[in-house]
Amino acid sequence: MKTTFLFLMLAAAGAMAAPPASTRAAHDLAALPDGGWLALDRHALKLLRPDGSEAASMPLRGRQLDVRTGAAGTLAVVIDANLERAQPLRVENGRLVHLPPLPAPGFGIEAACLYRDGQALDHLFLIGKDGQAEQWLLGAQGHRQVRRLALPPKVKHCRVDDATATLFVAEEDFGLWAYSADAEGPGGREALALAAPLGNLKNGPEALALLPGGVATVDRDGLHAWRREGARWVAQPRAVLPAGARGLAADGNTLLTRTDAGWRATALKWRAPAAAGASLPIVLPRAQTDPVARAGDAADDPAIWLNRRDPGASRVLGTNKKQGLLVYDLAGKQLQLLESGRLNNVDVRQDVRFGADRRDVAVATQRDDNAIVVFTIDSDGKVAEAARLATGLDDIYGACLYLPAGDDGVQAFVNDKDGRYQHYRITQQDGKFAATLLRTFRTASQPEGCVADDVTGTLFVGEEKRGLWTTPADAARAAPLKMVLPVGPVLTADVEGMGIYRGAHGSYLVVSSQGNNSYVVLDAAPPYRVHGAFRIGINVAAGIDGSSETDGLEVTSANLGGPYGAGMLVVQDGFKRLPDGPQNFKYVAWEDIAAALKLGR
């Protein structure tokens, strides 16, 4: 009876180069761009020419070969089974060039795989038998641990699809899982297939191979593959493999299958996915703050205080919603901690007139008391708590300040998770701060971030699941909220922090698009033209990770000196990596953002 291959067809003679006979003993195999091969057997990693002759050899008892190729050549990693550590190397001019090995991780390595991220940085995942795992950033000047993560036990194989940043892990006798390979984020997972009786696999998945836009594995029943279609993984028809097939490797649309008779090349009837759209530009942080003193979801919102006498001595204020208010210098060093309780959002206004006095003040929302906390800031940037003002809210959340010209005191907008906004005027009488309610309004669902433009009198309001709204900041000109930018292709829920950059040729609004870890920049005046979005990536040289799941942000156009001559953006980072740690805030030079989005200043 003739066997029918559902999405495979045997390679026609001469249609493609089959692995040479010298690869027969190899348990891992990788094709090279020049037609050569990397073959890993029980005794050595061998570099083979296209005709199968040996060009170079690295003696070791190795396993888990993975490679990445590019303009700089081929990077390979193999696990030294005797030393239980990863050995990176480069294939250069017919040689195997050793790179510095990674430190032993403290567990026996069962699986290892490479990942090349959107910045073209190379990472390595190391996975232990009990599910312990580490992600490392590889570098010629030294390797850095990015994060630790927990994966299933008994993972025997892993591979990463760079295009979708998906880490595939094959759990012995159980199933195939897909994780996010991007260290920035919480790292959710999805089960692609499970072994019987929970799923359709005859036994657990064995070797893995990446296919264009998908992944394949083998079990006793044959070859199984899945394609990514939008946000879903779609199982493809099962295919019969040559008898005794075990190991897998892939080279584009060619599947390499290891059998008792050696490796065989099989052509795939596999439609490559459509080319991905242009990725967002990446800017690098110039500095980061010391981590907050509480683990978990703690850091939330920053504000910037400008030292007009010495801009380089300006301060960044940041809330720790498990502890209080933090004050940092422009190098990110913590200078103060005010244990004011569960503060959420903070904003700053300077040179505020309170009768005959003028003060710099910060205002924050305090979630234990559902109160507004007023802080004073002296001429050296030292912050002190001055007052707590009650509100009528049940679950106070976000806040921003408004300072209209010629007004006495400062105005504050505070919101509740149920959508209510309260608009207060904060004044000082007989040395004491007081708040007068001017108006109330609401969004249909949960808000948080807001920012007021003191020059134009415009209030921008973020509704987390719906988008960005505007309304007059002046209570006397109150008007219904008007949608400026709905959640959609550019702005991804949740809509979080926002700030205004006041440039010489116009003002820009910067908004945290938390759902896709990006920052949207648009004009802060009608018609609110969108200039694009960017992400914050890894600054390898400075040892600073990127940012993700940003809650609050602040931006200034003030010349703060050094890299911040055109101003700076400060963002909260939801996941501190390189290595793992409590959350902190990242500093970004505005000139880097302007260059990435081709903005005027």
N, C-alpha and C positions, 0 to 999 in steps of 0.2 A: 504494500500500500504506500502510495506516495505521501510524504509528509508535507503539510501546508504550513508555511511560515507566515504568521499574521502581519508582522511588520518588519520582518527581516528577510533578506535574501542573500544567499551565499555569494561571495565575491566572484565575479567572472574572472577567468584567467587573464592576467595582465591588467585588470581594471584598477588594482591597487596593490601596493607592496605588502605582502604577507610578512609577519615577523620571521626573521631568519632562524634556521635550525639551531643556532647557537644560543637562542633564548629558551630552549626547551626546559631547562632546569630552573628557570627563573620563576619565583612565585609572585613577584611584582614586576610590571613592565610599563614603560612610558615611551611614547614616540617623541622624537625630537624634530624640530623644524627642518633640519637638513637631511632628513631621511634616516638618521641614525636612531639609536635606542639607548635607553638606560634600563639595565636588567639587574634585578636584585635576586640573588640566590642564597643558599645557606652559608656561603663562604665569603661573598664579596658583592660590592656594587660595581658593575661593569659598564663602561661606556663603549658602545659598539658602533662601528661604521655602518653605512647602509648595506654593505655586503655581509655583515655579521661578524667581521673580524674585530678583534679587540683593540681599542685605541688607548684605554686607560682602565685601571682597576683600583678600588679602594677596599682592602681586606677588612672585613668585619662580619660579625653575625648580626645581620640587620633585618628590619621589617618596616612596613608602613611607608613605602616610597610614595612621594607626591611631588609634583613639579609645577612651575609656572614659567611661561616663556613670554618674552617681550623684546622691546628694542634693545634692552641692556643685556640680552642673552637669556639663558635658562637658569633658574634657581631650582634646586632640588633639596629635599629634606628626607633623611632616613633616620630611623631610630636605632641607636647602638644598643642591642639587647643585653650586652654584658654590662655596660655602664649605666643603662636605663636613662639615657639622655638623648636629646635630639641633636643631630649633626647636620647643619645646613652646608651646602656647597654650591659652587657655580660651575657650569660647563663652559669652558673657555678654550678656544683654539685646540680642540682635541684633548683637553686635559680636564681632570676633576680637581677643582681648587677648593680646599677646605676653608670654610668660614668659621669664626669662633663658635664653639658648641654652646648650647643652652645649659644652664645649671640643671642638675637633676631635680625633678619637681617634688621629691618626697613621697612619690607613689610609683608603683610599677606602671609603665605606659602600655596600654592595650591598643590605643588607636591614636593616630596623628594625621593632621591634614592642614594644608595651606589655604590662605585666604588673601586675595589682593583687593583692597578696598577702593572706594571712589577717588581717593587721593593717590592711588597707585602705591600705597604702602603695603608691605607684606607682613602678614600675621601668621601665627602657627597655633593651632589648637592641640593640646595634649590631654588625653583622656585616660583615666585609670579604671581598673576593674570594678571598683566600688562606686563609680560615678563622679569621683573628684575630677575636676577639669580646670585647665588654665588656658588663657589666651595671652599670647606673647606678640609683641611688636618686634620684628627682626630688623637689625641694623648693623652695618659694618663696624660702627664704633661701639657697639654693645646692644644687647637685647634687653627689652623692658617688659615687665609683666603688665599687661593691660587690665586684666580682671581674673577673678576666680568665678567659676560657675558650677552648678550642679546639673549633671546629665544622668541618664539612666545607668544602672549597673550593667556589667557584661556587654559593654559596647565594643565590638570587634573591628568595626570599620567606620570611617567618616569621610565625607567629602564636602567641599563648599562651592556653591555656585556663586561666582563673584558678581555676575550681572544682577542677581536678585538678593545678594547678601544672605543666602540661605545655607545654613549648616545642616547637613543630613547626617544622622547617626543611625547605625544599624544595631539594634539591641538583640543579642543572641537569643533565639527561641521565643522572641516576643513580638518585635515589630520595627517599623521604620518611622523615624521621627524627623520633623523639620523644625529647626530653631532659627532665630535671627542671629546671623554672624556679626552684626553690628553691635559693638560693645555699648554704644549709647542707647539706653532703653532698658525696659524691664525684662526682655528676653522671653517672650511667650513661645509656646510650642504647638505643633499640630501633628496628629497621627496620620501618616499617609496610608499605612497598611499594618494590620496586626495578624499574628499567627492564629490558627484555629485553636479553640472554638470561637475566639473573639472576632476573627477576621478570616480572610480568604487565603492567606499564606499557608502552605502545607507545613512549613516549619519556619523558624525565624529567618530573616534575611541574612544572606552571606555577603559576598563582596559587593561593593558599590561602584557605579560608573556614572559620571556626569554626561548628560546628553544636552544638545542645544535647547535650552528652555525646559529641561527636565532632568530626571534621574532614573537609573535602572538598578535593579538588584536581581539576584538569582536565588531560587530555592529548589527543592526537589521536583517541583512542578514545572520549572522552566524559568523564562525571563519575564520579569514584571517591570513595567515602566509607568511613569507619571509625567504629565505635562502640566506646566503652569498656565492657566487660562484666566487672566485677570487676577482676582484674589483667591481663586480656587486651584487646587491640585486635582487633575482629572486622570483617572486610571486608564491606561491603554490596554488593548487586547493582549492577553498572554501569548508568548511566543515559545516555540520549542527550540531548544538549544542542542548542539552536538552532544553525543553521549559523554557523560563524565565531566561536563562543564562545571567549573568551580569559580576560578578567579575571573575578574572583569577589569577591563580598562577601556578607555575610549579616546578617540582622536577625531574630534568633529563628528561627522556622520559615519565613522567607522568604529565598530565595536570589536574589541580584542577579547577573545575568550580563551581561558586556560583549560585545557583538557589533559587527559593522561598522555595523549600523543603530542602535546606541546600547545603553543599558542596559535590561534586561527583568527584571521581577519574576516569580519562579516560586515557587509554594507547595510546601512539602515534605510528603510523607507520612513524617514522621519522629517517632518516639516519643521524647519527652524522658525523660531518666533519672529514676529515683526521687530524691526529695529526699535530699540527704546528711544523715547524722546530725549532731548538735551537735558543733561543733569544740571542741577542748580550749582552756581559757582560756590566755591568754598573759600572762606577767609579764615585766617589763623588768629587765635588769641595771642596778645602780646604778654599778658600776665594773668595770674589768678590769685584769688584771696586764700588766706589760710582757711582750712575747712571749719565749718561750724562745730560747736561742741556737743551736738546731739546727732545720733544716727537716724537713718530713715528719712522720711519726707519732712525736712526741717527748714532749710533756707527757703526764702520765698521772694522777697521784693527788694530791689536796691533803689537808692536815691543818691544824687551827687550834690555835694556842697562845694562851692567855688571859693577858694581863698583869694580874694582880689589883690591882696598885697603880695602874695607869693603863690601863683597858680600851681606850682609843683607841690605845694603843701596842701592841696585840696583833699577832700575826704569823700569816701564812699560809705554810705550808711546801708546796712542790710538787715532785714528781719530774719530772726530765727523763731519760727512759730511754735517752738517748744520751750523757748527760753527768754527771748527779749530782743534788744537792738544791739547790733554790732557796728563798730566804726573801724574802717580800714584806711591806710594810706594808699598812694598810687602804685606802690610796689605790691600791694595785696596783704601787707602785714596788719594783723589785728592790733588796734590801739586801745579800744574800749569795748566793754561789755556792760550793757545796762539791763539787768534782770527785771524786765518790766512785764514778764508773762508772755502769753501767746499772742505776739504781734503778727499781723498778716501783711498788710500793705503800708508803705511809707512814702511820703513825698516831702519836698523841701521848697520853701520860698525864702528869699533873702531880702533884706532891707525893707521889712514890713513895718508900716507905721501903726503904732499903737498909741494914739494920742500924741503926747510930746516925745515919746520914745520910738526908736527904730530897732528892730530885732531880726535876727535870722532864726527861723523856726522850722522844725520838722513835725509832721503830724502822722500818726499811725493808728490803725484800728487794732483794738485789744479784744480778743475773742472770749476771754474769761468773764469780763465785765460788760461786754457789748458796748464798749466805750471808745471815745476818741482820746488818744494820749497825745499831749502837746509836749514837745521837747524844745529847749532853747539851745542855740549853737553860738559859742563865743567867737571872738575874732581869731583865735588859734585853732578853731575847729573842735573844741571840746564840747561834748553834748551832755545835757542834763535834763532829766524829766522834770516838767514844770506843772502839769495839771492832767487830770482825768475828767472828761466831760461825758455825762451820760447821754445815751441816745434812746430812741424808742424802738430799736431794732431787736429782733430775737436771735439772729445768727449773723452778726456783723462780719463783713468779709473784705471787700475792696475799698480803696480810697484814692482820692487825688485832690490837689489844691488848685485854687484859682485866685489870682491877684490882679483885680482890675485897677487901672491907673486912677490915682487920687483917692482910693477907698481907704477907710480906716479899718485895720485888722486884715484878716485873710479869710477866704471862703473855702469850705471843705465839702466835697461830695463823698458820701459814704453809702455803701450798699449792703443789702442782705442777700443771702442765698436764694430767698424766695422771689427776688427780682426788684424789691423796693429800693429806691434811692431816696436819701435825705440830703438836702442842701442847707448847710449851716454857714453863718457868719461867726467867726471866732474873734472876739475882742478882748481887751484887757481893761479891767476896772479896779481901781485901788490895788493894783499889783496882782490881781487875780484874773485868770483867764475864764471866759464865759462863752457859751455858744447859744446863738439864736437861730431857730429853725426858719428858713426862708421859704421852702417849698418841698414837695414830695412828687415823685413820678416813679414809673416802674418799667422794667422790661418784662417780656412774657415768660422768660425762663432765667436760669441762673446767670448773673453777670459776675465780673470781678474787676478786670483792668479798666481804667479810664485815665484820660489826661485832658487838661484844659489848656487851650492856647490863650495866654494872657493878652496877646496883641490883637487877635481877631475876635476874642470873646466866644470862641467855639469850644464846646465840650464834645470829646470823642468817648464813646461808651462801647465796651466790648460785651456782647452777649455770647457766652461760650459756645453754644451749639448753633447759633444762627448767623453771627457776623458782627460787623462794625457799624455803629450808628453815630449820627451827630444831632446836636440840638444846641441852641444858644446857652452859653454858660451864665449869662445875666438872667437872674430870676425875673426881672421886669420884662424881658423879651421871651419868656417861656413859650416853647412851641413843641409840638409832638416830635418824637424821635423820627429821624429820616435815615433810611438804610444807605450806607456809602459803599460797603463791600461785603456781599454775602459770603457765607461759607461755600466753597466750591473748588474749582481747579487751582486757584491761587492761594486762598486762605483756607486752612484745614483746621477743623475743630480739634481741640478746644482753642478758642480765641482767648489769649491771656494778656500779658503785660504790654504796655505801649508807652512811647515817649516821642517828643517832638524835637527834631534837629532844626535849629534856626540858622539857615545859611545866608550868604550875602545875596544870592539870587533866588531865594525862595526857601520855604520850609518843607521838611519831609516828616512824615509820620512813620515810625517803625513799630511793627506789631509782631508779637510772638505767635506764630502759627504752630501751636504745640503738637498737633496731630501728625505733622511730618517733620518735626524738628527743624523748622526754618524760620526766617524772619523776613516779613514782607515790608517793602518800602514803597510808599505812595506820597503824592503831594498832599500837604496839609491844608490845601485850599481847593475849592471847586475848580474843575470837575473831578478832583481826587484821582488823578492819573496814576496808575500803578507802574512803577519803574522796574519791578522784578522782586525776586527773593533770593536769599543766600543761606548757606549753612555755615556753622562754625566747626572747623575740623581740628585735627591734631597738630600741634606745634611740636614736632619731634625734637628740634634743637633745644627748645626750652623745657621739654618734658611736661607739656601741658596737654591734657586731653581735650577733645571737642566738647560741645554742649548739646544737651538734649532735654526734652520735656520741660522747656523753660516756662516758669510761672511769670515772674516779674522781670522788667528791664527798665533801664533809664539811659538817656542819651543826652549829650551836651555838645554844643559847637564851640565852647570856650577853648581857647588855647591853653592847654595844661602842660605844655612843654614836652620835650622828648618825642616819642612816637605819637603823642596825642596833641600835636600842634594844631590839627584841624578838628580836635574834639575826640570824644570817645563814647563807646557804647559799653554798658555793663549789663550782663545777663546772668540770671540765676541758672545754675546747671543742675538738672535733676538727677544725674548719675555721674559721680566723680570716679574717674578711672585713671589708670597709669600711675600708681596702682589704685585699687578700690579704696574708698574712704568716704567720710561724711560729705554732704553736699557743700558747694562753695559757689563763688561768683567768678565769672570770666570777664576780662577787660579786652576790648577790641578797638583798634585804632580806626577812626572814621575814614582816614585816607585809604585804608585797605578796603572798606566797604564801597567808598566812592569809586575806586579803581575797578572793583569787581562788577559793579552795576553801571559803570560809566556815568556817574552822577557829577553835576557841578556842585560846588560847595556853597 
